[in-house]
Amino acid sequence: MLPGSLADLAGGTRHVDVDVDGSATVTTVLDGLAVGRPLLDRRIRDETGQLRRFVNVYVDGEDVRFDRGVATAVPDGAVVQVLPSVAGG
């Protein structure tokens, strides 16, 4: 699931289905999302494959930064949300 600010980089869609095997991780899901969407991938991950500082990723509502980061397991049927951080003042 993508917010509007990233949906433009995914062809205008906010929901993208990514087929992965049973041992999926956040990396696997993001690799699938990146296929044909290199600009979107660069907005989400840095050149080392890690999440950018201003991007939050949730697996079924749980922040992956408090789990194993991009190595966090993604169970079959899980919802992965990619959200840019919001700053204000």
DRENTOR-357885 format. One record per atom (N, C-alpha, C): atom name; z, x, y; residue in three letters; residue number from 1. Coordinates in steps of 0.2 Angstrom, whole numbers, padded with zeros to 4 digits. Last residue first. Layout:
BEGIN
+------+-------+-------+-------+------+-----+
! site !    zz !    xx !    yy ! code ! pos !
+------+-------+-------+-------+------+-----+
!   CA !     Z !     X !     Y !  ALA ! NUM !
...
+------+-------+-------+-------+------+-----+
END
This chain:
BEGIN
+------+-------+-------+-------+------+-----+
! site !    zz !    xx !    yy ! code ! pos !
+------+-------+-------+-------+------+-----+
!    N !  0060 !  0029 !  0108 !  GLY !  89 !
!   CA !  0065 !  0032 !  0112 !  GLY !  89 !
!    C !  0065 !  0028 !  0119 !  GLY !  89 !
!    N !  0054 !  0033 !  0091 !  GLY !  88 !
!   CA !  0054 !  0030 !  0098 !  GLY !  88 !
!    C !  0059 !  0032 !  0102 !  GLY !  88 !
!    N !  0044 !  0035 !  0077 !  ALA !  87 !
!   CA !  0048 !  0038 !  0082 !  ALA !  87 !
!    C !  0048 !  0034 !  0088 !  ALA !  87 !
!    N !  0041 !  0032 !  0060 !  VAL !  86 !
!   CA !  0041 !  0029 !  0067 !  VAL !  86 !
!    C !  0046 !  0032 !  0071 !  VAL !  86 !
!    N !  0030 !  0040 !  0048 !  SER !  85 !
!   CA !  0037 !  0039 !  0051 !  SER !  85 !
!    C !  0036 !  0036 !  0058 !  SER !  85 !
!    N !  0019 !  0030 !  0038 !  PRO !  84 !
!   CA !  0020 !  0036 !  0043 !  PRO !  84 !
!    C !  0027 !  0034 !  0046 !  PRO !  84 !
!    N !  0019 !  0026 !  0021 !  LEU !  83 !
!   CA !  0021 !  0024 !  0028 !  LEU !  83 !
!    C !  0022 !  0030 !  0033 !  LEU !  83 !
!    N !  0014 !  0020 !  0007 !  VAL !  82 !
!   CA !  0013 !  0026 !  0011 !  VAL !  82 !
!    C !  0014 !  0024 !  0018 !  VAL !  82 !
!    N !  0021 !  0014 ! -0008 !  GLN !  81 !
!   CA !  0019 !  0013 ! -0001 !  GLN !  81 !
!    C !  0019 !  0020 !  0002 !  GLN !  81 !
!    N !  0017 !  0009 ! -0024 !  VAL !  80 !
!   CA !  0018 !  0015 ! -0020 !  VAL !  80 !
!    C !  0016 !  0013 ! -0013 !  VAL !  80 !
!    N !  0023 ! -0001 ! -0037 !  VAL !  79 !
!   CA !  0020 ! -0001 ! -0030 !  VAL !  79 !
!    C !  0022 !  0005 ! -0026 !  VAL !  79 !
!    N !  0020 !  0001 ! -0054 !  ALA !  78 !
!   CA !  0024 !  0002 ! -0049 !  ALA !  78 !
!    C !  0020 !  0001 ! -0042 !  ALA !  78 !
!    N !  0013 !  0000 ! -0066 !  GLY !  77 !
!   CA !  0014 ! -0006 ! -0062 !  GLY !  77 !
!    C !  0018 ! -0006 ! -0056 !  GLY !  77 !
!    N !  0021 !  0013 ! -0074 !  ASP !  76 !
!   CA !  0016 !  0008 ! -0074 !  ASP !  76 !
!    C !  0017 !  0002 ! -0070 !  ASP !  76 !
!    N !  0031 !  0023 ! -0063 !  PRO !  75 !
!   CA !  0030 !  0019 ! -0069 !  PRO !  75 !
!    C !  0024 !  0015 ! -0068 !  PRO !  75 !
!    N !  0030 !  0039 ! -0057 !  VAL !  74 !
!   CA !  0028 !  0032 ! -0055 !  VAL !  74 !
!    C !  0027 !  0028 ! -0061 !  VAL !  74 !
!    N !  0042 !  0052 ! -0054 !  ALA !  73 !
!   CA !  0038 !  0048 ! -0058 !  ALA !  73 !
!    C !  0036 !  0041 ! -0055 !  ALA !  73 !
!    N !  0040 !  0064 ! -0042 !  THR !  72 !
!   CA !  0043 !  0058 ! -0044 !  THR !  72 !
!    C !  0039 !  0054 ! -0048 !  THR !  72 !
!    N !  0034 !  0075 ! -0036 !  ALA !  71 !
!   CA !  0034 !  0075 ! -0043 !  ALA !  71 !
!    C !  0038 !  0069 ! -0046 !  ALA !  71 !
!    N !  0035 !  0074 ! -0022 !  VAL !  70 !
!   CA !  0028 !  0072 ! -0025 !  VAL !  70 !
!    C !  0028 !  0072 ! -0033 !  VAL !  70 !
!    N !  0052 !  0071 ! -0024 !  GLY !  69 !
!   CA !  0046 !  0072 ! -0020 !  GLY !  69 !
!    C !  0040 !  0070 ! -0023 !  GLY !  69 !
!    N !  0062 !  0066 ! -0033 !  ARG !  68 !
!   CA !  0059 !  0073 ! -0034 !  ARG !  68 !
!    C !  0053 !  0074 ! -0030 !  ARG !  68 !
!    N !  0072 !  0058 ! -0022 !  ASP !  67 !
!   CA !  0071 !  0059 ! -0029 !  ASP !  67 !
!    C !  0068 !  0066 ! -0030 !  ASP !  67 !
!    N !  0071 !  0057 ! -0009 !  PHE !  66 !
!   CA !  0078 !  0057 ! -0012 !  PHE !  66 !
!    C !  0078 !  0058 ! -0019 !  PHE !  66 !
!    N !  0058 !  0056 ! -0006 !  ARG !  65 !
!   CA !  0061 !  0062 ! -0004 !  ARG !  65 !
!    C !  0068 !  0063 ! -0007 !  ARG !  65 !
!    N !  0054 !  0044 ! -0010 !  VAL !  64 !
!   CA !  0053 !  0049 ! -0015 !  VAL !  64 !
!    C !  0056 !  0056 ! -0013 !  VAL !  64 !
!    N !  0063 !  0029 ! -0008 !  ASP !  63 !
!   CA !  0060 !  0035 ! -0005 !  ASP !  63 !
!    C !  0060 !  0041 ! -0009 !  ASP !  63 !
!    N !  0060 !  0014 ! -0016 !  GLU !  62 !
!   CA !  0064 !  0020 ! -0016 !  GLU !  62 !
!    C !  0060 !  0026 ! -0013 !  GLU !  62 !
!    N !  0050 !  0004 ! -0018 !  GLY !  61 !
!   CA !  0056 !  0004 ! -0013 !  GLY !  61 !
!    C !  0060 !  0009 ! -0012 !  GLY !  61 !
!    N !  0042 !  0008 ! -0028 !  ASP !  60 !
!   CA !  0046 !  0002 ! -0029 !  ASP !  60 !
!    C !  0052 !  0002 ! -0024 !  ASP !  60 !
!    N !  0042 !  0023 ! -0020 !  VAL !  59 !
!   CA !  0040 !  0020 ! -0026 !  VAL !  59 !
!    C !  0044 !  0014 ! -0028 !  VAL !  59 !
!    N !  0036 !  0028 ! -0004 !  TYR !  58 !
!   CA !  0041 !  0025 ! -0008 !  TYR !  58 !
!    C !  0038 !  0022 ! -0014 !  TYR !  58 !
!    N !  0035 !  0041 !  0008 !  VAL !  57 !
!   CA !  0032 !  0038 !  0002 !  VAL !  57 !
!    C !  0037 !  0034 ! -0002 !  VAL !  57 !
!    N !  0031 !  0045 !  0025 !  ASN !  56 !
!   CA !  0036 !  0043 !  0020 !  ASN !  56 !
!    C !  0033 !  0039 !  0014 !  ASN !  56 !
!    N !  0027 !  0058 !  0036 !  VAL !  55 !
!   CA !  0024 !  0053 !  0031 !  VAL !  55 !
!    C !  0030 !  0051 !  0026 !  VAL !  55 !
!    N !  0029 !  0069 !  0043 !  PHE !  54 !
!   CA !  0030 !  0062 !  0047 !  PHE !  54 !
!    C !  0027 !  0056 !  0042 !  PHE !  54 !
!    N !  0028 !  0080 !  0035 !  ARG !  53 !
!   CA !  0034 !  0078 !  0038 !  ARG !  53 !
!    C !  0035 !  0071 !  0040 !  ARG !  53 !
!    N !  0017 !  0077 !  0021 !  ARG !  52 !
!   CA !  0018 !  0079 !  0028 !  ARG !  52 !
!    C !  0025 !  0076 !  0031 !  ARG !  52 !
!    N !  0020 !  0082 !  0005 !  LEU !  51 !
!   CA !  0020 !  0076 !  0010 !  LEU !  51 !
!    C !  0021 !  0079 !  0017 !  LEU !  51 !
!    N !  0010 !  0095 ! -0002 !  GLN !  50 !
!   CA !  0017 !  0092 ! -0001 !  GLN !  50 !
!    C !  0016 !  0087 !  0005 !  GLN !  50 !
!    N ! -0001 !  0102 ! -0004 !  GLY !  49 !
!   CA !  0000 !  0096 ! -0008 !  GLY !  49 !
!    C !  0006 !  0093 ! -0007 !  GLY !  49 !
!    N ! -0004 !  0112 !  0005 !  THR !  48 !
!   CA !  0000 !  0114 ! -0002 !  THR !  48 !
!    C !  0001 !  0108 ! -0006 !  THR !  48 !
!    N ! -0009 !  0106 !  0016 !  GLU !  47 !
!   CA ! -0013 !  0110 !  0012 !  GLU !  47 !
!    C ! -0010 !  0113 !  0005 !  GLU !  47 !
!    N ! -0001 !  0090 !  0016 !  ASP !  46 !
!   CA ! -0003 !  0096 !  0019 !  ASP !  46 !
!    C ! -0007 !  0100 !  0014 !  ASP !  46 !
!    N ! -0005 !  0073 !  0015 !  ARG !  45 !
!   CA ! -0002 !  0079 !  0012 !  ARG !  45 !
!    C ! -0005 !  0085 !  0016 !  ARG !  45 !
!    N ! -0009 !  0062 !  0024 !  ILE !  44 !
!   CA ! -0003 !  0061 !  0020 !  ILE !  44 !
!    C !  0000 !  0068 !  0017 !  ILE !  44 !
!    N ! -0021 !  0067 !  0030 !  ARG !  43 !
!   CA ! -0015 !  0063 !  0035 !  ARG !  43 !
!    C ! -0009 !  0063 !  0031 !  ARG !  43 !
!    N ! -0028 !  0071 !  0020 !  ARG !  42 !
!   CA ! -0026 !  0076 !  0025 !  ARG !  42 !
!    C ! -0021 !  0073 !  0029 !  ARG !  42 !
!    N ! -0031 !  0059 !  0014 !  ASP !  41 !
!   CA ! -0027 !  0063 !  0010 !  ASP !  41 !
!    C ! -0024 !  0069 !  0015 !  ASP !  41 !
!    N ! -0040 !  0053 !  0023 !  LEU !  40 !
!   CA ! -0033 !  0050 !  0022 !  LEU !  40 !
!    C ! -0029 !  0055 !  0019 !  LEU !  40 !
!    N ! -0051 !  0062 !  0022 !  LEU !  39 !
!   CA ! -0047 !  0062 !  0029 !  LEU !  39 !
!    C ! -0040 !  0058 !  0028 !  LEU !  39 !
!    N ! -0055 !  0060 !  0009 !  PRO !  38 !
!   CA ! -0052 !  0066 !  0011 !  PRO !  38 !
!    C ! -0048 !  0066 !  0017 !  PRO !  38 !
!    N ! -0059 !  0049 ! -0001 !  ARG !  37 !
!   CA ! -0055 !  0048 !  0006 !  ARG !  37 !
!    C ! -0052 !  0054 !  0008 !  ARG !  37 !
!    N ! -0064 !  0051 ! -0013 !  GLY !  36 !
!   CA ! -0068 !  0048 ! -0008 !  GLY !  36 !
!    C ! -0065 !  0047 ! -0002 !  GLY !  36 !
!    N ! -0048 !  0052 ! -0019 !  VAL !  35 !
!   CA ! -0055 !  0052 ! -0021 !  VAL !  35 !
!    C ! -0059 !  0048 ! -0016 !  VAL !  35 !
!    N ! -0035 !  0050 ! -0015 !  ALA !  34 !
!   CA ! -0039 !  0054 ! -0011 !  ALA !  34 !
!    C ! -0046 !  0054 ! -0013 !  ALA !  34 !
!    N ! -0029 !  0042 ! -0025 !  LEU !  33 !
!   CA ! -0030 !  0039 ! -0018 !  LEU !  33 !
!    C ! -0035 !  0043 ! -0014 !  LEU !  33 !
!    N ! -0027 !  0051 ! -0035 !  GLY !  32 !
!   CA ! -0032 !  0046 ! -0036 !  GLY !  32 !
!    C ! -0034 !  0042 ! -0029 !  GLY !  32 !
!    N ! -0018 !  0059 ! -0028 !  ASP !  31 !
!   CA ! -0024 !  0062 ! -0030 !  ASP !  31 !
!    C ! -0029 !  0057 ! -0031 !  ASP !  31 !
!    N ! -0007 !  0050 ! -0027 !  LEU !  30 !
!   CA ! -0011 !  0052 ! -0021 !  LEU !  30 !
!    C ! -0017 !  0056 ! -0023 !  LEU !  30 !
!    N ! -0004 !  0049 ! -0041 !  VAL !  29 !
!   CA ! -0007 !  0043 ! -0037 !  VAL !  29 !
!    C ! -0010 !  0045 ! -0031 !  VAL !  29 !
!    N ! -0001 !  0062 ! -0044 !  THR !  28 !
!   CA ! -0006 !  0059 ! -0048 !  THR !  28 !
!    C ! -0009 !  0053 ! -0044 !  THR !  28 !
!    N !  0010 !  0063 ! -0035 !  THR !  27 !
!   CA !  0005 !  0068 ! -0035 !  THR !  27 !
!    C ! -0001 !  0065 ! -0038 !  THR !  27 !
!    N !  0019 !  0054 ! -0041 !  VAL !  26 !
!   CA !  0017 !  0053 ! -0034 !  VAL !  26 !
!    C !  0010 !  0057 ! -0033 !  VAL !  26 !
!    N !  0014 !  0053 ! -0058 !  THR !  25 !
!   CA !  0018 !  0055 ! -0053 !  THR !  25 !
!    C !  0015 !  0053 ! -0046 !  THR !  25 !
!    N !  0012 !  0046 ! -0075 !  ALA !  24 !
!   CA !  0010 !  0047 ! -0068 !  ALA !  24 !
!    C !  0016 !  0049 ! -0063 !  ALA !  24 !
!    N !  0010 !  0044 ! -0088 !  SER !  23 !
!   CA !  0015 !  0049 ! -0086 !  SER !  23 !
!    C !  0013 !  0051 ! -0079 !  SER !  23 !
!    N !  0000 !  0035 ! -0091 !  GLY !  22 !
!   CA !  0007 !  0033 ! -0092 !  GLY !  22 !
!    C !  0012 !  0038 ! -0089 !  GLY !  22 !
!    N ! -0013 !  0037 ! -0079 !  ASP !  21 !
!   CA ! -0010 !  0037 ! -0086 !  ASP !  21 !
!    C ! -0003 !  0035 ! -0086 !  ASP !  21 !
!    N ! -0020 !  0027 ! -0066 !  VAL !  20 !
!   CA ! -0017 !  0033 ! -0068 !  VAL !  20 !
!    C ! -0014 !  0032 ! -0075 !  VAL !  20 !
!    N ! -0029 !  0019 ! -0054 !  ASP !  19 !
!   CA ! -0028 !  0019 ! -0061 !  ASP !  19 !
!    C ! -0025 !  0026 ! -0063 !  ASP !  19 !
!    N ! -0025 !  0011 ! -0039 !  VAL !  18 !
!   CA ! -0026 !  0018 ! -0042 !  VAL !  18 !
!    C ! -0024 !  0018 ! -0050 !  VAL !  18 !
!    N ! -0029 !  0000 ! -0027 !  ASP !  17 !
!   CA ! -0027 !  0001 ! -0034 !  ASP !  17 !
!    C ! -0029 !  0008 ! -0037 !  ASP !  17 !
!    N ! -0024 ! -0002 ! -0011 !  VAL !  16 !
!   CA ! -0029 !  0002 ! -0015 !  VAL !  16 !
!    C ! -0026 !  0002 ! -0022 !  VAL !  16 !
!    N ! -0023 ! -0011 !  0003 !  HIS !  15 !
!   CA ! -0021 ! -0011 ! -0004 !  HIS !  15 !
!    C ! -0026 ! -0008 ! -0008 !  HIS !  15 !
!    N ! -0029 ! -0011 !  0015 !  ARG !  14 !
!   CA ! -0022 ! -0009 !  0015 !  ARG !  14 !
!    C ! -0019 ! -0009 !  0008 !  ARG !  14 !
!    N ! -0045 ! -0006 !  0020 !  THR !  13 !
!   CA ! -0041 ! -0009 !  0016 !  THR !  13 !
!    C ! -0033 ! -0007 !  0016 !  THR !  13 !
!    N ! -0053 !  0002 !  0028 !  GLY !  12 !
!   CA ! -0051 ! -0004 !  0031 !  GLY !  12 !
!    C ! -0046 ! -0008 !  0026 !  GLY !  12 !
!    N ! -0056 !  0014 !  0021 !  GLY !  11 !
!   CA ! -0061 !  0009 !  0022 !  GLY !  11 !
!    C ! -0059 !  0002 !  0024 !  GLY !  11 !
!    N ! -0045 !  0022 !  0024 !  ALA !  10 !
!   CA ! -0046 !  0020 !  0017 !  ALA !  10 !
!    C ! -0051 !  0014 !  0017 !  ALA !  10 !
!    N ! -0043 !  0024 !  0037 !  LEU !   9 !
!   CA ! -0046 !  0030 !  0033 !  LEU !   9 !
!    C ! -0047 !  0028 !  0026 !  LEU !   9 !
!    N ! -0038 !  0012 !  0040 !  ASP !   8 !
!   CA ! -0045 !  0013 !  0043 !  ASP !   8 !
!    C ! -0048 !  0019 !  0039 !  ASP !   8 !
!    N ! -0025 !  0012 !  0035 !  ALA !   7 !
!   CA ! -0030 !  0008 !  0032 !  ALA !   7 !
!    C ! -0037 !  0010 !  0034 !  ALA !   7 !
!    N ! -0016 !  0019 !  0043 !  LEU !   6 !
!   CA ! -0019 !  0023 !  0038 !  LEU !   6 !
!    C ! -0025 !  0019 !  0035 !  LEU !   6 !
!    N ! -0012 !  0008 !  0052 !  SER !   5 !
!   CA ! -0014 !  0015 !  0055 !  SER !   5 !
!    C ! -0017 !  0019 !  0050 !  SER !   5 !
!    N ! -0008 ! -0002 !  0043 !  GLY !   4 !
!   CA ! -0014 ! -0002 !  0047 !  GLY !   4 !
!    C ! -0017 !  0004 !  0050 !  GLY !   4 !
!    N ! -0001 !  0006 !  0028 !  PRO !   3 !
!   CA ! -0001 !  0002 !  0035 !  PRO !   3 !
!    C ! -0007 !  0002 !  0038 !  PRO !   3 !
!    N ! -0004 !  0003 !  0011 !  LEU !   2 !
!   CA ! -0005 !  0007 !  0017 !  LEU !   2 !
!    C ! -0004 !  0003 !  0023 !  LEU !   2 !
!    N !  0000 !  0004 ! -0006 !  MET !   1 !
!   CA !  0000 !  0000 !  0000 !  MET !   1 !
!    C !  0000 !  0004 !  0006 !  MET !   1 !
+------+-------+-------+-------+------+-----+
END
